[in-house]
Amino acid sequence: MADSSSNSKDKNNTRLYHPYQDLDVPIQKLYNLPTAPEHLFSEEAARTHRSWGDNLQYYTGTAYLSGAIIGATRGTVQGLREAESGDSLKIRLNRVLNSGGHAGRKLGNSLGVLGLIFAGLESGMIHARSTDDLVNSAIAGLGTGALYRAAAGPRSAAIAGAIGGIAAAAAVGGKQALKRYIPI
């Protein structure tokens, strides 16, 4: 009995170790991070647009990843629909995984190539015109669609170019409208 009462007194008299007790930094300053990008060189801060390499990585990567996810989802659904009632679980799973992987790779590669062509054309237009605006994106979209469908004939290339130009202009215009009317 005496032992348990002395243990409770020791527990009440001791203080837990706190490694930050002598640190003179208010906790609010630890999480007050800058919202603007930080640049190592002043030349980087003066740029108003991404470099051609940044553009290439951004558009190609985003297009590939989007295509792979959408294609894998479509392929998975198709694999689930094609599953037969007599198939074992392993066969069904194999069919779903093969279908999802095949469709994901196919659409991802196609959209990745479109992103690569678009990035190259847009960067070339920015360099040629020395400005970064909606016209560059629209012309890059037009050229991307036309180049992508050029092997199918001039009519198909013209239609694809028109669709690409309109889609790129709509995407850039929509982005600018969102920035203007919905401040984040």
N, C-alpha and C positions, 0 to 999 in steps of 0.2 A: 504494500500500500504506500509506504513512504517513498518507494522508488518511483511510482507512477506520478505522485504529486511533484517530485523534484524534476521529472522530465517535462511536465507541463509548464513549470516555472522557467526552465531553460528554453523551451520553445517560445514562450512569450517574451523573453528577454533578448533573444537573438534577432538579428536582422538579416534578411536575404541579400545576397550579393547582387548589385545592380551595376553592370559594366559601364553604363553611360551617365552615372550620377554626377561625375565631375566635369562632364562635357558642357561647355558654355554656349552651345549652339541651340537656338530655339528649334523645336521640332518642326515648326511651320516652314522654316527655311530649307529644311532637308527635302521637302516635296514641292517647293516652288520652282518648277523647272521652266526654262524658257520655251516659248511657243514658236518663235521664229527660228528658221534654220541658222545654224552656226557655221561659219566658213573660216577655213584656215587662212586663205589669201583674199585680199580685197577684190581681186579680179573675179573670183567666183561669185562674190556678192553682187557685183555689177551686172552679171548675166541676167537676162530677162526670160530665158527659155532653157530647156535641157540641151545638153550637147548632143551631137549625132550618136555617140556611143550610148549615152543614157537613153535616148530616144529608141535606139535599136533594141536595147535590152528590155525596156518597158513595154513597147508594143509587141515584140515577138513573144516575150514571156507571158504577158497577160493574155494574148490571143491563144497561145498554146495551152496554157492552164485552163482557160475557159472552155476551149474546145474539148480538152481531155475530160473535164468534169461533165460537160453536157453529153458528150459521146458515150462516156461510161454509164451514165444514168440511162440514156436511151437504150444502149446495148443490154444493160441489166434487165430492164423492163421487157425487152424483146426476148431475152433468154428465159425469163419467167413465163412469158406467154407460150413459148415453144416447148416448154417442158411437157413431157407425155406422162400419162397417168401410170404407166407400167415401169417408169424409170425409178431406180433407187435414188436415195438421197445424194450419194456421191456423184452419180451421173448428172442429176439436176444441178447440183452445185458447180460441177465442172462446166456444164453448158452455160450457166449464168456467168461464171467468171470469164470463160473464153469469149462469150458474146460481148460482155462489158469491156473487156480489155481490147478486143479488136476494134470495136466502134470508137472507143476513147482514143486509141492511137490514131485511127484514120482521121477523125474530125480534128483532133489536136494538131496533127501535122498539117492539115489543110489550113486551119486558121493561123497556125504559126508562120506558114509561108506568106499568107496574106499580111500578117503583122510585119514581117521582115520587109516585104516589098513596100508597104505603106511607110514604114519608118525611113527607108532609104529615099523614097521619093519626097517625103515631107522635109527631111533634112536637106536634100538637094535644093528644094524650092526655097527654104529659109536662107540657105547660103546664096542662092542666085538673086533673090529679091532683097536680101538684107533686112527682112522684117518677118515677124511671126504673127500671122493673123489667120482669119477664117479662109481666105483665098488659098493659102498654102495647103491647108487640110483638105479642102474641096478638090483641088487639082490632084493632090496625092491620092485621094480616094478614087477619083476618076481614072487615074493612071493605073492604080492597083487593080481595079475591076477589069479594065481593058487588057492589061498584061496577063492576068490570071486566066481569062477566058479567050485569049488570042488564038490558041490552037483550035478552038471550036469554030472559028470563022469570024469575019468582020462584023456581021450582024450581032452575034452573041457577045463579041467583045464590046461593041458599042452599048448594048443594053446593060451589060455588067459594069461598064465604066460609068454610065449614068446612075445606076443604082449605088455604086461605090461613092461617087461624088456627092450624091444627095445624102447618103447615110453619114458620111464624114462631116459634111456641113451641118447636118441636123445634130450630130453628137457634139460638135464644138459649140454650135449656137445654143444648144440646151445647157451645156456646161456653163457658158457665159451667163445665160439667163438665171441659172440656179445661183451663181455667185452674186449676181446683182440683187435678186429678189428674196433670196433666202440666205441671209448672213449666218455663217456658222461660227 
